[in-house]
Amino acid sequence: MRNTSVYQINKGINASIEFKGLKAQYIWYMGGAAIVLFAIYALLYVCGIRSYICVGIVVCLGIPMIMGIYHLSGVYGEHGVTKVLARRSIPKHVRSNSRSIFKPIRSHGKILG
């Protein structure tokens, strides 16, 4: 059976999908960027701006967006951005104004827990 596909999608066993250098979640980011750019073009066109100007604006917005997505894919890899965002949500310090959380809870002379 011949492969008649124009685009090659590299995927091994238990490997993430890679398409044109984009890994895993960045393919979704690229799709979202394309939808946003299409919506911007449609909005500008409906507002009465000439088609060439709409295309110019979308290209000027799209090139940095695509370059940024490829940059994130290259720097952070498959799960890197998710790990960075998760690491930001972990507090660096925990403050406590009372020692009660470290003392055992007593009920009628017995330690609970």
Phi, psi and omega in degrees: 000127181273148175272113182260006181287141178283323183257141178262124175250115182272121177209119175262190178289128181056028178251152179283160180288138175229128182225116179054038178090350178271137182250139168043251189292339182290338174295320177293320178299320180294320177297318177297320178296320179296320179294318179297316179296321177296320179295321178296316179299313182298318180296315179296320181294320179292329179288352175099010178281143182300151186298319181295323178291320177299315179296319179298317179295316181295321178294318179295329176277327186285323182298310177296327179295315179293318178297322178295320179293317177296324178296314178298321179296320180287321184282311189263340178077206191294309184243011189296316182294321177298319179294320179296316179294323178291321180295327179293332183277350178278129180290144179281328182225149175243124180255141176221131180267357181217155180269002186296332180288341180264349179269144178292146180278129181248138175227112181057041176085353180254144178276127178269149173094000000 
